[in-house]
Amino acid sequence: MLHVVHHPAYVSAATAGSSFRFDKYGLVMEALAQSGAALLVHEPAPMPLPWIEAVHDPGYVAEVMALNVPRDKERRIGFPVTAHVRRRSLLSPGGTWLAAKLALAHGYAANAAGGSHHALYDSGAGYCVFNDLAIAANRLIAEADARRILILDLDVHQGDGTAQLMAGRDDVFTLSIHAEKNFPVRKARSSLDIPLADGTDDDGYMEALMGVLPKVLDAFAPDLILYQAGVDAHGEDRLGRLSLTDHGLEQRDRAVMREARRRAIPVASTMGGGYGADRMAIARRHAACMVRLAEECLRHAPA
């Protein structure tokens, strides 16, 4: 059974003045339905503001809530912050937190949104308003649902916002494997960064992943993984610079879950990036990621 978190407000048309479209979040649910996988859909509640303000500058949070985000911050985000964007920006962290709670109960769950890993302390950036990964991690630890969390970021872009927001914490480990020459130009410092050369293929990617993931899991010993499962490392992605195939993405996801289950660590995934003209093709990549993670979790369930 795939436990997936979704809310109708995850979906909307492009915001005026921006080319960024929110429709893939609905298309992913269509792709999941077409996959034939057994689904149980959970609807998130908005993340309460005190948990957002625990990670982000309360002044910036107030700007978002008042729909009064300065132009320079909206340019950095990539779209204007409208009432719908505001609602979605509260629901997405709530969705990642709920997916984590479900993963703790079932071994794996997916937020069919989230992965806003570029959002910084006092501003959004890179199509991200609030950093759901950092917000959820902080709340889960504060409420004693987890003691140590690995944020595993396999999006093609470095998780710079997550790295900055979680810097200095000994209970959160940030591991980012990303294209070295891709956005953001100025990288932050994660607990561990693995930059990859343009054109890295399936074999090169898996060598890099398996060279560090088992060691991090054994040394840090997290009791939860928040997995930023972007599909923009695919060779056909419009904003990627790597050369993974569909098979490479599958190898990646199954390896992540296999290593987690060997250590009885629950995994909650977020969608992260995936960009291209064929929106349904992107949606199918995201859906396939969730389905195979659920399959691998079941395959390696404790006896």
N, C-alpha and C positions, 0 to 999 in steps of 0.2 A: 504494500500500500504506500503510495506517494502522498505525503502530507504537504500540501502547498498552500501558502498564504497569498491571498489575492483580495483586492478591493476594487469595485467598479471605478472609484475615483483615481486609481492608478492610471487610467486611460483618459486622454483628451487629445484634441487637435493641436497642431503647432500653435504656440503662443505668437501673437502678432509681433512682428519685428524679428522673428527668429526662425531658422530652418529646422530647429530641433523638434522632433515629433515624438509624442508619447504613445503612439498607436501600437508599438510592438508589444506593449504590456498586455493588451487585449489579444493580439495575434498569438502570443505565447500560449494563452489559455485555449485558443482554438487549436493550436498545434498539439497541445497536451491531450485534448479531447480526441483528435484524429489519431493519436498514437495508440489508442486502445488501452493505455495503462490505467490501472485502478487508482483513482484519485479520491482524496478527501480534502475539500477546499475549506480553509479557515479564513474568516474575515478579521482583519486587525482593527484595533482601536487606535486613535491618534496617540502619539507619545505625549505624556504630560509635559508641560513646559519646564518644570523644575529639572527634569532629567536632560532636556536639551540644553538648558542654561548651565548645567553642571559640566558640560563639555565645551559649549560655544559661549562667546562673549554675550552676556545678557543684553547689551546695547544692540548688537547685531540681531539677536532673536527678536527684540522689540521692533526693529526696522521691518523684519519680515512680517510680523504679526500685524503691523499697522499698514502694510503694503506701501512702505516708504523707504524702500531700499535705494540708496544712491545710485545714480547712473553708472558710475565707475564700477561698482560692485555688480550691477546687473550685466554690464559688459563682460566682466570676469566670469560670471555664471554662464552667460551665453543666451539668456532669454530674460524678459521682464518677469518680475514676481507678481503674478495676479492672484486673485482669490482662489482660483483652482490650484495654482502652483503651491500656494500656502497650505491648502488642505492636504495636497499630495505629499508635501514636505513633512507634515506631521504624521501622516499615515505610514510612510515608508520606514522610518525608524521603528514605529510600532510593529510593523510587519517583520522586520529583522529580529526584534526582540521576541515576538511570538514564535517565529520559526525556530529560534534558539531554545525556547521553552519546550516546543514540540520535539525538537531533536533530543533534548535531555530525556524525554519520555519514550521516544520511539527509535532513537539512533540516528535518524536523519529527517530533515524537513527543509523546504525551500521557500524563500520569499521570492515571489514572482515580480519583484522590483528590487530596489535597494542597490547597494554597492556604490554609494555616493562618496567615493574615497578621495575626491579632490577638495571637498569642503574644508575650509580652514577655521581657525578660532574665531575670527571676526569678519569673515566673508565667505561666500560660496565661490566656486570656481569650476570650470570644466563641466558644465551641465549638472552641477551638484549644489544644492542649497544647504542642507544639513547632513552631517556625516553619520549615517545610520549605523555603520560598523562601530565607530567609536562610542556613540551614544549607547548602543545596545550592550557593548562590552562593559562599559562603566556601570550600567544599571545591573547587569547580571552579577557582577562581582559585589557591588554594594549591597544587593539583596541576598547575597550568599547562595545564589544559584550555581555559581562557579567560583573557583579560587584562582585559576590560572587559565587564560584564554590565548590561543594562537589565532591571530588574524592572518590567514594565508591568502595573499593577494596574487592571483594568477591572471589578472587582467593584463592586456598588452601595455598599459600605461602604469607608471609607478604610482602607488598609493601614497602620494605625498602628504595629503591632508591627514590621513590616518596616522602616518608616521609622526607628524608634528604633534597631533593631539594626544597621542599615547606615549610620547617621548618621556623617558625618565621613570616609567612605571616598571616595577619588577614582576607585576602580575599579568601583564599583557606583552606578548611577543609579536612583533610585526615582521613578516617575511614577504618580500615583494620580488617576484621574478618578472621582468618586464623588458621591453625593447629599449636599449640604452639611448637611442637617438630620437625617441618619440616624446610626446608631451608627458609631463611638463618639462620645459627647457631646464629650469632649475630644479634639480631633484632634492628631496628631503633625505634625511638619514633614518632608514628603518632599523629595527634591531638587526636585520640582515637583508641586504640588497644583492640580487643576482641580476646584473644587467646583461642583456643578450645582444649580439650583433644582428644587424639587419639580415633578413633572409634565413635566420635559424630555422632548421627543419624539424620534423618529428623526432628524429634520432638525437639531434643536438639538444632539443628541448628536454626530452626525457632524461638524458644524461645529466643535465643541469638540475632538474627537479629531484631525481633520485640521489643525486650527490649531496643534497642538503636536507631534504624533508625528513628522512628517517633519523638523522642525527639531531635535528631540532626537536622532533617529537620525543626522543629518548632523553635529551639533555634538559629541555624545558618542562617536559611532562605536563602538558595542558590537560584539563578535564573537559575542554570544549574547543572545537575549531569553528571559527566563522570564516567561511570559504568564499572569497570574491571570485566567482567562477565566470569571469568575462569570456566571451567567445571571439573577441577581437584579435586574438593571436592567430586566427585563421588566415591563410594566405590570400583569400579573396576579400578580406575585410577592408573597407574604404579607409579606415583610420589606423590600420595596423601596419607593422613593418616586418612581421615575422612570416613564416611560410608553413604553418601547421596545416595539415589536412583534416578532414572529418575524422579519420582514423587516429590522427595525432591527438585531437581533442578528447576522443574517447579513451585513449591510453592514459592521458593526463588525469581525467576524472576518476577512472577506475583505480589508478594507482593511489590517488589521494584517499579515496574511501578505503581501499584495501589496507593501506598503512594505518589509517585511523582505527579501523575495526580490529586490526591485530592488537591494538593497545586499548581497545574498548573505549575509544574517545568518540562522543557524539559529534556530528557535523551538521551545521546549518549553512546553507548556501544563499548567496545573493546573486542577482543576474549580472550586474556590471555591464561592460561594454559589448557592443555588437552593432556594426554599422554597414549599410549598403543600400543600393537602390531596390533590391528585391527584399522587401520587408518580411515576407513570409519565409524566405530562406533563412534569414537571421533568426526569426522566431522559432523555426524548427531546430536550429542549432541550440538555442537556449533550452527548448523543451527536451531535446535529446539528452542534454547534460543532466537535467533533473531526473529523467527516467533512469539513466544508467547509474547515477549515484544511488537512487533508491534500490535498483537491482543489486548493486554491489553490496549495499548495506545488508540486504536480506541474505545474500549469498554467504556473507561472512558473519552472520549473527551468531552469538554464543550459543552453544548447544544447550 
